[in-house]
Amino acid sequence: MEKRKALLEAFRAFFDYQEQEEIATIDVVKKTSFLAAGRIFYAASDYIIAAGLGTFVFWMEARNTASVNIYLGTALYDFIAASIYFYLSDMTGCDFTLGQSFRRVADSFKKSGFWGTVIAWSLLLGVSIKAIIWEGPEVICFLFKKELGSKTKTWVALFVLSALQGIFGAWLYTTGYALWEKLGSESLVKSNYAILGVVTFIFVVVIVSLTKRIAQWLMSLIRFLLKK
C-alpha cells in the first residue's frame, strides 16, 4: 500500500498535479496536453540541432580545422543551444526539458525513507548522465535549479556543462568523419560533409534506440526468470 501511494505521489509530482486536483479534470488534461506538446517540440528540435552539430563538425573537419578548435566550436554550439532551450523553458513556464518534473519526482521519493532517497538520487544521476551525453546541460540546470539559485550560477553551470558535453560531441563526430574517410575517400567526404554528418547522426540514433530496446528485453527476461 505504501509503495502504491509513493508511486501515485511521484506521478502527481511529475505532472505537477495539486492535491485537490482530480486526475480526470479538464484543467489537468490541459496541463498534461501542454506539457506533451512542449515535449514534442523539444524532442523534434533537439534532433534537428544534434544533426546540425554533426554537419558543423564535418564541415570543420573538411576544412582541416585543428582538433582543439573543433572541440571549442562544438562546446560553443552546445552552449548556445542549451542557453536558448533554458531561456525558452524558463520564460514560457513550459517544462519541455522535463528537468523540473523529474526533480519533483525525486523530491517526492525522498519523503519515502531510505530506499526512496536511493531511488531519488539514482533518478537524478541517470537523468543527468543522459542529459550530458544527449539532451543537453539545460536539463541538469533545471534539475538542480534550487541549488544553483542565482542566474549567474546557472549560466556558469550551462557553460561548464556545455564544455563537458562538447568533449563527447567532438569525439563522436570526428570519429564518424574518420570512419567515412576509411570507407570512401577524403575528397568524397569533403564534398558530401553535410549529408554524411546527418547520416552519422541517424546511425547514432538507431544504435542508441537498439541498445535501449535490448536493455528493456534483458530486464524483462530477468524479471521473468526471477518469477519462476
Solvent accessible surface area in square Angstrom, and as a share of the most:
residue,aa,sasa,rsa
1,M,190,0.85
2,E,137,0.61
3,K,156,0.66
4,R,184,0.67
5,K,120,0.51
6,A,21,0.16
7,L,97,0.48
8,L,83,0.41
9,E,64,0.28
10,A,8,0.06
11,F,85,0.36
12,R,36,0.13
13,A,20,0.15
14,F,41,0.17
15,F,42,0.18
16,D,58,0.30
17,Y,19,0.07
18,Q,83,0.37
19,E,134,0.60
20,Q,146,0.65
21,E,35,0.16
22,E,116,0.52
23,I,69,0.35
24,A,94,0.73
25,T,54,0.31
26,I,128,0.65
27,D,95,0.49
28,V,2,0.01
29,V,81,0.47
30,K,130,0.55
31,K,67,0.28
32,T,41,0.24
33,S,60,0.39
34,F,117,0.49
35,L,24,0.12
36,A,49,0.38
37,A,59,0.45
38,G,10,0.09
39,R,62,0.23
40,I,123,0.62
41,F,96,0.40
42,Y,2,0.01
43,A,40,0.31
44,A,53,0.41
45,S,23,0.15
46,D,15,0.08
47,Y,96,0.36
48,I,126,0.64
49,I,52,0.26
50,A,22,0.17
51,A,14,0.11
52,G,27,0.26
53,L,15,0.08
54,G,0,0.00
55,T,32,0.19
56,F,60,0.25
57,V,0,0.00
58,F,0,0.00
59,W,96,0.34
60,M,11,0.05
61,E,36,0.16
62,A,15,0.12
63,R,155,0.57
64,N,112,0.57
65,T,38,0.22
66,A,59,0.45
67,S,92,0.59
68,V,101,0.58
69,N,78,0.40
70,I,4,0.02
71,Y,61,0.23
72,L,99,0.49
73,G,14,0.13
74,T,0,0.00
75,A,14,0.11
76,L,107,0.53
77,Y,56,0.21
78,D,14,0.07
79,F,51,0.21
80,I,89,0.45
81,A,16,0.12
82,A,2,0.02
83,S,18,0.11
84,I,96,0.49
85,Y,9,0.03
86,F,14,0.06
87,Y,126,0.48
88,L,56,0.28
89,S,0,0.00
90,D,62,0.32
91,M,114,0.51
92,T,75,0.44
93,G,58,0.56
94,C,9,0.05
95,D,13,0.07
96,F,8,0.03
97,T,2,0.01
98,L,21,0.11
99,G,0,0.00
100,Q,53,0.24
101,S,0,0.00
102,F,55,0.23
103,R,25,0.09
104,R,71,0.26
105,V,14,0.08
106,A,0,0.00
107,D,37,0.19
108,S,14,0.09
109,F,25,0.10
110,K,63,0.27
111,K,176,0.75
112,S,58,0.37
113,G,42,0.41
114,F,144,0.60
115,W,181,0.63
116,G,4,0.04
117,T,47,0.27
118,V,58,0.34
119,I,85,0.43
120,A,0,0.00
121,W,132,0.46
122,S,65,0.42
123,L,46,0.23
124,L,2,0.01
125,L,113,0.56
126,G,38,0.36
127,V,18,0.10
128,S,19,0.12
129,I,88,0.45
130,K,99,0.42
131,A,0,0.00
132,I,36,0.18
133,I,77,0.39
134,W,67,0.24
135,E,20,0.09
136,G,3,0.03
137,P,1,0.00
138,E,1,0.01
139,V,1,0.00
140,I,20,0.10
141,C,1,0.01
142,F,3,0.01
143,L,0,0.00
144,F,49,0.20
145,K,76,0.32
146,K,136,0.58
147,E,104,0.47
148,L,36,0.18
149,G,58,0.56
150,S,54,0.35
151,K,158,0.67
152,T,97,0.56
153,K,118,0.50
154,T,8,0.05
155,W,97,0.34
156,V,85,0.49
157,A,19,0.15
158,L,0,0.00
159,F,127,0.53
160,V,77,0.44
161,L,31,0.15
162,S,1,0.01
163,A,29,0.23
164,L,93,0.46
165,Q,16,0.07
166,G,0,0.00
167,I,103,0.52
168,F,65,0.27
169,G,5,0.05
170,A,11,0.09
171,W,147,0.52
172,L,30,0.15
173,Y,8,0.03
174,T,36,0.21
175,T,50,0.29
176,G,8,0.07
177,Y,8,0.03
178,A,44,0.34
179,L,98,0.49
180,W,52,0.18
181,E,56,0.25
182,K,165,0.70
183,L,140,0.69
184,G,39,0.37
185,S,50,0.32
186,E,91,0.41
187,S,82,0.53
188,L,95,0.47
189,V,1,0.01
190,K,59,0.25
191,S,87,0.56
192,N,46,0.24
193,Y,66,0.25
194,A,45,0.35
195,I,110,0.56
196,L,24,0.12
197,G,0,0.00
198,V,58,0.33
199,V,43,0.25
200,T,10,0.06
201,F,14,0.06
202,I,88,0.45
203,F,109,0.46
204,V,23,0.13
205,V,32,0.18
206,V,73,0.42
207,I,109,0.55
208,V,75,0.43
209,S,59,0.38
210,L,103,0.51
211,T,82,0.48
212,K,114,0.48
213,R,127,0.46
214,I,89,0.45
215,A,49,0.38
216,Q,85,0.38
217,W,158,0.55
218,L,97,0.48
219,M,101,0.45
220,S,54,0.35
221,L,90,0.45
222,I,84,0.42
223,R,129,0.47
224,F,118,0.49
225,L,99,0.49
226,L,141,0.70
227,K,172,0.73
228,K,172,0.73
